């Protein structure tokens, strides 16, 4: 009798939890033992993401024993799955050691990506070889994305990553660990922005401020059509690891106080790289029950 009552109470609690959740989530079919992250919306029905570069036989390509990261593009299906996945076409003559995240401008003319310096564009003097920077390229039908250039505000002694272009194409958001001056990073990495100007020029980086950034690390910024900034942070009082937060952008371009997103969008493991599209979207997570490494999840508001 006691076991029966306990079983009923367990089922009742499970049902109440399921019904009270604001979102339902689905682990996508494209996930496997490899990492899948760096999500970014591209046009109305496409997404780009980062995973391991595969050879012709489907094996992970290695350099010095380490897997190479690159970017893929997929089409969003009616059920939220990402289908017809293909590696993003990049000119073979371009020397890009690896790509950890990327974003395509709203008009489809520019590809911004995070990488490290190669022998071709290695800076002069001392610099940290593991520092990331952002490059921008243009699309040519014959060869794919080509003519990549390091963004002019990227200084070799700092790291820059996770580019995201605003919907109007006028602002580039990214993370960095800049030091010195009033725009100095508060923690391990902060979220910054620059204005995209004419003649392939940019304004100086501006820190988004203490309403967004903390003394921990902020990563993977994304601003949706709702004018809300979504990002990941490992600041204190989270659920565990990196959690996903949001901050509403005000009319003057400043940001409101940050809020932590609820479960199941967050878990006690790393959750990050969220993109919001209306009442649904995607994020990456290393939570329990996944298929291996970082998995992509589709979510929808209940």
C-alpha positions as a Markdown table, in Angstrom:
| # | Residue | x | y | z |
|---|---|---|---|---|
| 1 | Unk | 0.0 | 0.0 | 0.0 |
| 2 | Unk | 2.8 | 2.4 | 1.0 |
| 3 | Unk | 4.7 | 1.6 | -2.2 |
| 4 | Unk | 1.5 | 2.2 | -4.3 |
| 5 | Unk | 1.0 | 5.6 | -2.6 |
| 6 | Unk | 4.6 | 6.5 | -3.1 |
| 7 | Unk | 4.4 | 5.6 | -6.8 |
| 8 | Unk | 1.2 | 7.7 | -7.2 |
| 9 | Unk | 2.9 | 10.7 | -5.5 |
| 10 | Unk | 6.0 | 10.3 | -7.7 |
| 11 | Unk | 3.9 | 10.3 | -10.9 |
| 12 | Unk | 1.8 | 13.2 | -9.7 |
| 13 | Unk | 5.0 | 15.2 | -8.9 |
| 14 | Unk | 6.4 | 14.3 | -12.3 |
| 15 | Unk | 3.3 | 15.5 | -14.1 |
| 16 | Unk | 3.1 | 18.7 | -12.1 |
| 17 | Unk | 6.7 | 19.4 | -12.9 |
| 18 | Unk | 6.3 | 18.7 | -16.6 |
| 19 | Unk | 3.2 | 20.9 | -16.8 |
| 20 | Unk | 4.6 | 23.7 | -14.8 |
| 21 | Unk | 7.7 | 24.0 | -17.0 |
| 22 | Unk | 7.8 | 27.1 | -19.2 |
| 23 | Unk | 9.6 | 25.2 | -22.0 |
| 24 | Unk | 9.8 | 21.8 | -23.6 |
| 25 | Unk | 13.2 | 20.8 | -24.9 |
| 26 | Unk | 14.3 | 18.2 | -27.5 |
| 27 | Unk | 17.8 | 16.7 | -28.1 |
| 28 | Unk | 18.4 | 16.9 | -31.8 |
| 29 | Unk | 19.1 | 13.9 | -34.1 |
| 30 | Unk | 22.3 | 15.5 | -35.5 |
| 31 | Unk | 24.0 | 15.1 | -32.1 |
| 32 | Unk | 26.5 | 12.4 | -31.5 |
| 33 | Unk | 29.7 | 11.9 | -29.5 |
| 34 | Unk | 31.2 | 15.1 | -31.0 |
| 35 | Unk | 30.6 | 18.6 | -29.7 |
| 36 | Unk | 28.0 | 20.8 | -31.3 |
| 37 | Unk | 27.9 | 24.5 | -30.2 |
| 38 | Unk | 28.5 | 28.0 | -31.5 |
| 39 | Unk | 24.9 | 28.4 | -32.7 |
| 40 | Unk | 24.0 | 31.4 | -34.9 |
| 41 | Unk | 20.9 | 32.1 | -37.0 |
| 42 | Unk | 21.5 | 32.5 | -40.7 |
| 43 | Unk | 18.6 | 33.8 | -42.8 |
| 44 | Unk | 15.0 | 32.8 | -41.8 |
| 45 | Unk | 15.4 | 29.0 | -41.9 |
| 46 | Unk | 19.1 | 28.3 | -41.5 |
| 47 | Unk | 21.5 | 27.8 | -38.6 |
| 48 | Unk | 25.3 | 27.7 | -38.5 |
| 49 | Unk | 27.2 | 25.8 | -35.7 |
| 50 | Unk | 30.6 | 24.5 | -34.8 |
| 51 | Unk | 31.7 | 20.9 | -34.7 |
| 52 | Unk | 34.7 | 18.7 | -35.7 |
| 53 | Unk | 35.9 | 18.8 | -39.3 |
| 54 | Unk | 35.4 | 15.4 | -40.9 |
| 55 | Unk | 37.3 | 13.8 | -43.7 |
| 56 | Unk | 35.9 | 12.1 | -46.8 |
| 57 | Unk | 35.3 | 8.8 | -44.8 |
| 58 | Unk | 33.6 | 10.6 | -41.9 |
| 59 | Unk | 36.6 | 10.5 | -39.6 |
| 60 | Unk | 37.6 | 13.4 | -37.5 |
| 61 | Unk | 40.5 | 15.3 | -39.0 |
| 62 | Unk | 43.4 | 15.9 | -36.6 |
| 63 | Unk | 46.4 | 18.3 | -36.4 |
| 64 | Unk | 49.1 | 17.3 | -33.9 |
| 65 | Unk | 46.7 | 14.8 | -32.5 |
| 66 | Unk | 44.0 | 17.4 | -31.8 |
| 67 | Unk | 40.6 | 17.5 | -33.6 |
| 68 | Unk | 40.0 | 20.5 | -35.9 |
| 69 | Unk | 36.9 | 22.6 | -35.3 |
| 70 | Unk | 35.0 | 24.1 | -38.3 |
| 71 | Unk | 31.5 | 25.5 | -39.0 |
| 72 | Unk | 28.5 | 23.8 | -40.5 |
| 73 | Unk | 25.2 | 25.0 | -42.0 |
| 74 | Unk | 21.8 | 23.3 | -41.7 |
| 75 | Unk | 18.2 | 23.9 | -42.5 |
| 76 | Unk | 15.5 | 24.2 | -39.8 |
| 77 | Unk | 12.7 | 21.7 | -40.3 |
| 78 | Unk | 9.1 | 22.2 | -39.3 |
| 79 | Unk | 9.7 | 20.0 | -36.2 |
| 80 | Unk | 12.8 | 22.0 | -35.1 |
| 81 | Unk | 15.4 | 19.5 | -36.3 |
| 82 | Unk | 18.4 | 20.8 | -38.2 |
| 83 | Unk | 18.7 | 18.9 | -41.5 |
| 84 | Unk | 20.7 | 18.9 | -44.7 |
| 85 | Unk | 23.8 | 19.7 | -42.8 |
| 86 | Unk | 26.9 | 20.6 | -44.8 |
| 87 | Unk | 30.3 | 22.2 | -44.0 |
| 88 | Unk | 30.4 | 25.9 | -44.8 |
| 89 | Unk | 32.3 | 26.3 | -48.0 |
| 90 | Unk | 35.6 | 28.2 | -47.3 |
| 91 | Unk | 38.2 | 29.0 | -50.0 |
| 92 | Unk | 41.0 | 26.3 | -49.9 |
| 93 | Unk | 43.6 | 29.0 | -50.3 |
| 94 | Unk | 42.6 | 30.6 | -47.0 |
| 95 | Unk | 44.8 | 29.5 | -44.1 |
| 96 | Unk | 42.4 | 29.2 | -41.2 |
| 97 | Unk | 43.7 | 26.8 | -38.5 |
| 98 | Unk | 40.3 | 26.3 | -36.8 |
| 99 | Unk | 37.0 | 28.0 | -36.4 |
| 100 | Unk | 35.4 | 28.0 | -32.9 |
| 101 | Unk | 32.4 | 30.2 | -33.7 |
| 102 | Unk | 31.0 | 32.3 | -36.5 |
| 103 | Unk | 28.3 | 34.7 | -37.6 |
| 104 | Unk | 27.0 | 35.7 | -41.0 |
| 105 | Unk | 25.8 | 39.3 | -41.6 |
| 106 | Unk | 22.0 | 39.8 | -42.1 |
| 107 | Unk | 22.5 | 40.5 | -45.8 |
| 108 | Unk | 24.6 | 37.4 | -46.3 |
| 109 | Unk | 27.7 | 39.3 | -47.6 |
| 110 | Unk | 30.1 | 38.9 | -44.7 |
| 111 | Unk | 31.3 | 35.9 | -42.5 |
| 112 | Unk | 32.8 | 36.8 | -39.2 |
| 113 | Unk | 34.7 | 33.9 | -37.5 |
| 114 | Unk | 36.8 | 33.2 | -34.4 |
| 115 | Unk | 40.2 | 31.6 | -35.1 |
| 116 | Unk | 43.9 | 31.8 | -34.1 |
| 117 | Unk | 46.7 | 33.3 | -36.0 |
| 118 | Unk | 48.4 | 31.3 | -38.8 |
| 119 | Unk | 51.9 | 31.6 | -40.3 |
| 120 | Unk | 50.4 | 33.8 | -43.0 |
| 121 | Unk | 49.0 | 36.5 | -40.6 |
| 122 | Unk | 51.2 | 35.9 | -37.5 |
| 123 | Unk | 51.8 | 39.3 | -35.7 |
| 124 | Unk | 55.2 | 40.7 | -35.3 |
| 125 | Unk | 56.8 | 40.6 | -31.8 |
| 126 | Unk | 55.7 | 38.7 | -28.8 |
| 127 | Unk | 52.1 | 37.5 | -28.6 |
| 128 | Unk | 50.2 | 34.6 | -27.1 |
| 129 | Unk | 49.8 | 32.0 | -29.8 |
| 130 | Unk | 46.6 | 30.6 | -28.2 |
| 131 | Unk | 44.8 | 33.9 | -28.2 |
| 132 | Unk | 41.8 | 34.1 | -30.5 |
| 133 | Unk | 40.8 | 36.9 | -32.8 |
| 134 | Unk | 38.0 | 37.6 | -35.2 |
| 135 | Unk | 38.3 | 37.7 | -39.0 |
| 136 | Unk | 35.8 | 38.8 | -41.6 |
| 137 | Unk | 35.5 | 37.3 | -45.2 |
| 138 | Unk | 33.3 | 37.8 | -48.2 |
| 139 | Unk | 31.5 | 35.2 | -50.4 |
| 140 | Unk | 32.5 | 34.4 | -53.9 |
| 141 | Unk | 30.4 | 31.8 | -55.7 |
| 142 | Unk | 33.3 | 30.0 | -57.3 |
| 143 | Unk | 35.4 | 29.4 | -54.1 |
| 144 | Unk | 33.1 | 30.1 | -51.2 |
| 145 | Unk | 34.1 | 32.4 | -48.3 |
| 146 | Unk | 37.4 | 34.1 | -49.0 |
| 147 | Unk | 39.6 | 37.2 | -48.6 |
| 148 | Unk | 39.6 | 36.9 | -44.8 |
| 149 | Unk | 41.1 | 39.9 | -42.8 |
| 150 | Unk | 41.7 | 40.3 | -39.1 |
| 151 | Unk | 39.4 | 42.9 | -37.7 |
| 152 | Unk | 41.4 | 46.1 | -37.1 |
| 153 | Unk | 40.5 | 46.5 | -33.5 |
| 154 | Unk | 41.9 | 43.0 | -32.5 |
| 155 | Unk | 45.1 | 43.4 | -30.6 |
| 156 | Unk | 47.3 | 40.3 | -30.5 |
| 157 | Unk | 47.9 | 40.4 | -26.8 |
| 158 | Unk | 44.1 | 39.9 | -26.1 |
| 159 | Unk | 41.6 | 37.3 | -27.1 |
| 160 | Unk | 38.4 | 38.1 | -29.1 |
| 161 | Unk | 35.7 | 35.5 | -29.8 |
| 162 | Unk | 32.0 | 34.7 | -30.4 |
| 163 | Unk | 31.0 | 37.3 | -33.0 |
| 164 | Unk | 27.3 | 38.2 | -33.4 |
| 165 | Unk | 25.9 | 40.8 | -35.9 |
| 166 | Unk | 22.8 | 42.8 | -34.9 |
| 167 | Unk | 19.6 | 42.4 | -37.1 |
| 168 | Unk | 20.2 | 45.8 | -38.8 |
| 169 | Unk | 23.8 | 44.8 | -39.6 |
| 170 | Unk | 25.2 | 47.9 | -37.8 |
| 171 | Unk | 26.6 | 46.5 | -34.6 |
| 172 | Unk | 29.0 | 43.6 | -33.9 |
| 173 | Unk | 28.9 | 42.0 | -30.5 |
| 174 | Unk | 31.7 | 39.7 | -29.2 |
| 175 | Unk | 33.6 | 38.6 | -26.1 |
| 176 | Unk | 37.1 | 39.7 | -25.2 |
| 177 | Unk | 39.5 | 40.1 | -22.3 |
| 178 | Unk | 40.7 | 43.7 | -23.0 |
| 179 | Unk | 42.6 | 45.3 | -20.2 |
| 180 | Unk | 43.2 | 49.0 | -19.3 |
| 181 | Unk | 41.0 | 52.0 | -19.5 |
| 182 | Unk | 37.3 | 52.5 | -18.8 |
| 183 | Unk | 36.4 | 49.7 | -21.2 |
| 184 | Unk | 38.6 | 47.1 | -19.4 |
| 185 | Unk | 37.3 | 43.6 | -18.8 |
| 186 | Unk | 35.8 | 43.0 | -15.4 |
| 187 | Unk | 36.4 | 39.2 | -15.3 |
| 188 | Unk | 37.9 | 36.5 | -17.4 |
| 189 | Unk | 36.0 | 37.7 | -20.5 |
| 190 | Unk | 33.3 | 40.4 | -21.1 |
| 191 | Unk | 30.9 | 41.1 | -23.8 |
| 192 | Unk | 31.7 | 44.1 | -26.0 |
| 193 | Unk | 30.3 | 45.8 | -29.1 |
| 194 | Unk | 31.6 | 47.9 | -32.0 |
| 195 | Unk | 29.8 | 49.9 | -34.6 |
| 196 | Unk | 30.2 | 48.6 | -38.2 |
| 197 | Unk | 31.1 | 51.6 | -40.2 |
| 198 | Unk | 31.6 | 52.4 | -43.9 |
| 199 | Unk | 34.7 | 51.4 | -45.9 |
| 200 | Unk | 35.2 | 48.2 | -43.8 |
| 201 | Unk | 36.0 | 50.2 | -40.6 |
| 202 | Unk | 34.8 | 49.8 | -37.1 |
| 203 | Unk | 34.5 | 52.0 | -33.9 |
| 204 | Unk | 36.6 | 51.2 | -30.9 |
| 205 | Unk | 35.3 | 48.4 | -28.6 |
| 206 | Unk | 32.8 | 49.4 | -25.9 |
| 207 | Unk | 32.2 | 47.2 | -22.8 |
| 208 | Unk | 28.4 | 46.5 | -22.3 |
| 209 | Unk | 28.8 | 47.4 | -18.6 |
| 210 | Unk | 28.1 | 46.0 | -15.2 |
| 211 | Unk | 24.5 | 45.3 | -15.9 |
| 212 | Unk | 25.7 | 42.5 | -18.2 |
| 213 | Unk | 29.3 | 41.7 | -17.4 |
| 214 | Unk | 30.5 | 40.2 | -14.1 |
| 215 | Unk | 33.8 | 39.3 | -12.4 |
| 216 | Unk | 33.4 | 35.9 | -13.9 |
| 217 | Unk | 33.3 | 35.0 | -17.7 |
| 218 | Unk | 30.7 | 36.0 | -20.2 |
| 219 | Unk | 30.4 | 34.1 | -23.5 |
| 220 | Unk | 28.3 | 33.6 | -26.7 |
| 221 | Unk | 26.2 | 36.8 | -27.0 |
| 222 | Unk | 23.1 | 36.7 | -29.1 |
| 223 | Unk | 20.4 | 39.4 | -29.6 |
| 224 | Unk | 17.1 | 38.2 | -30.8 |
| 225 | Unk | 14.2 | 39.9 | -32.6 |
| 226 | Unk | 12.8 | 40.7 | -29.1 |
| 227 | Unk | 15.8 | 43.1 | -28.5 |
| 228 | Unk | 17.0 | 40.9 | -25.7 |
| 229 | Unk | 20.6 | 40.0 | -25.2 |
| 230 | Unk | 21.1 | 36.3 | -24.3 |
| 231 | Unk | 24.5 | 35.0 | -23.2 |
| 232 | Unk | 26.3 | 32.5 | -21.0 |
| 233 | Unk | 28.2 | 33.1 | -17.8 |
| 234 | Unk | 29.7 | 31.1 | -15.0 |
| 235 | Unk | 29.0 | 33.8 | -12.4 |
| 236 | Unk | 28.1 | 32.7 | -8.8 |
| 237 | Unk | 24.6 | 31.7 | -7.8 |
| 238 | Unk | 23.9 | 29.8 | -11.1 |
| 239 | Unk | 22.6 | 26.2 | -11.4 |
| 240 | Unk | 26.1 | 25.0 | -12.2 |
| 241 | Unk | 28.9 | 25.5 | -14.8 |
| 242 | Unk | 27.9 | 28.0 | -17.4 |
| 243 | Unk | 24.3 | 29.2 | -17.3 |
| 244 | Unk | 22.3 | 31.2 | -19.8 |
| 245 | Unk | 21.2 | 34.8 | -18.9 |
| 246 | Unk | 19.2 | 37.5 | -20.5 |
| 247 | Unk | 19.2 | 41.3 | -20.4 |
| 248 | Unk | 16.8 | 43.6 | -22.2 |
| 249 | Unk | 18.3 | 46.3 | -24.4 |
| 250 | Unk | 16.9 | 49.8 | -23.7 |
| 251 | Unk | 16.0 | 52.3 | -26.3 |
| 252 | Unk | 19.3 | 54.2 | -25.7 |
| 253 | Unk | 21.4 | 51.1 | -26.2 |
| 254 | Unk | 22.1 | 50.4 | -22.6 |
| 255 | Unk | 21.0 | 47.1 | -20.9 |
| 256 | Unk | 18.8 | 46.3 | -18.0 |
| 257 | Unk | 19.7 | 44.1 | -15.0 |
| 258 | Unk | 20.6 | 40.5 | -16.0 |
| 259 | Unk | 18.2 | 37.6 | -15.3 |
| 260 | Unk | 19.0 | 33.9 | -15.2 |
| 261 | Unk | 16.9 | 31.8 | -17.4 |
| 262 | Unk | 14.9 | 29.0 | -15.8 |
| 263 | Unk | 15.2 | 25.2 | -16.0 |
| 264 | Unk | 15.1 | 23.3 | -18.3 |
| 265 | Unk | 16.9 | 25.9 | -20.4 |
| 266 | Unk | 19.6 | 25.8 | -17.7 |
| 267 | Unk | 20.9 | 22.7 | -15.8 |
| 268 | Unk | 23.6 | 21.9 | -13.3 |
| 269 | Unk | 26.1 | 21.4 | -16.3 |
| 270 | Unk | 27.3 | 23.9 | -18.9 |
| 271 | Unk | 24.5 | 25.5 | -20.9 |
| 272 | Unk | 25.3 | 28.2 | -23.5 |
| 273 | Unk | 25.1 | 29.4 | -27.0 |
| 274 | Unk | 21.3 | 30.2 | -27.0 |
| 275 | Unk | 19.6 | 31.7 | -30.0 |
| 276 | Unk | 16.0 | 32.9 | -29.6 |
| 277 | Unk | 13.5 | 32.9 | -32.5 |
| 278 | Unk | 10.1 | 34.0 | -31.4 |
| 279 | Unk | 8.7 | 31.5 | -28.9 |
| 280 | Unk | 11.4 | 28.8 | -29.7 |
| 281 | Unk | 15.1 | 28.5 | -30.3 |
| 282 | Unk | 18.2 | 26.4 | -29.7 |
| 283 | Unk | 21.0 | 26.1 | -27.2 |
| 284 | Unk | 24.0 | 23.8 | -26.5 |
| 285 | Unk | 24.4 | 21.9 | -23.3 |
| 286 | Unk | 26.6 | 19.2 | -21.7 |
| 287 | Unk | 23.8 | 18.1 | -19.4 |
| 288 | Unk | 23.2 | 14.6 | -18.2 |
| 289 | Unk | 21.3 | 12.4 | -20.7 |
| 290 | Unk | 23.0 | 13.9 | -23.8 |
| 291 | Unk | 24.6 | 11.9 | -26.6 |
| 292 | Unk | 28.2 | 12.7 | -25.8 |
| 293 | Unk | 29.8 | 16.1 | -25.7 |
| 294 | Unk | 28.0 | 19.4 | -26.1 |
| 295 | Unk | 24.6 | 18.7 | -27.7 |
| 296 | Unk | 22.2 | 21.0 | -29.5 |
| 297 | Unk | 18.7 | 21.2 | -28.0 |
| 298 | Unk | 15.6 | 22.7 | -29.6 |
| 299 | Unk | 13.2 | 24.4 | -27.2 |
| 300 | Unk | 9.7 | 25.8 | -27.4 |
| 301 | Unk | 7.6 | 27.7 | -25.0 |
| 302 | Unk | 4.6 | 25.7 | -23.6 |
